Amino acid sequence: MNEDTFNIQIRKFLKKVGITSQREIERAVRDAVEGGKLKGNEKLKATVVLKVPQAGINVEIDDTIALE
């Protein structure tokens, strides 16, 4: 295994996950606020599931996103 290649590939994957996740959360929250489903002052529970079956990874990452 080439450690440099592996590290670069993980960073590329995480960057893609981060950018896509932020974009989707922002869009969904804005739509929910505009549509009256959210007031804009909530704390939202968020969960991400990371799966890499070939490496035996199945991890849930939980956190809260405060809107104010």
N, C-alpha and C positions, 0 to 999 in steps of 0.2 A: 504494500500500500504506500502510495506517495502522500506523505503528510501535508505537503504544500497544496497539492491538487485537492485533497480531501477538505482541507480548511477553506480553500477558495469556494468549493462547491457548497459547503455548509453556509458560508456567508451569503452566497448568491441566493440560496433557497430562503434563508431567513429574511433577506431584504425583500424578496418577492412576497413572502408571507406578511411581513410588516406593512408594506405599501398597500397591498390588496386589502388586508384587514382594516387598516385605517380608513381607506376610501369607502369600504362597505359600511362600516360603523357610522361614519359621518353622514353618508347618504341616508341610511335607514333612520338615524336619530332625527335629522332635519325633516325628513318626510313625516315621521311620527309627531313631531312638534307642530309642524304646519297642519297636519291632519287632526290635531287635537287628541291624539292617543297618549302623548306625553305633554307635561306642562313645561318642561325645560329645567326643572330643579331637582330631578330625581337622581338617585344613585342606582345605576344599572348593574346587575350581576352579569358577568361575562365569563364564558367558558370556551377554551380552545382545546381541541383534542388533537394531539400529535401522534401519528401512527407511522411507524416504519416497520412493517411486518417482518421483513427479512432480517432485521436486527433485533426483533422481539420488543420493540418499543410501542407502548400504548399508554400514553400519559395524558391526564386531564390537567389543565392549568386554569385555575379559577381566580378571578379578581373582581373588583368593583370599579366602574367608571362613573365618576361624579360629573354631573352636568353643570354644577355651580361650585 
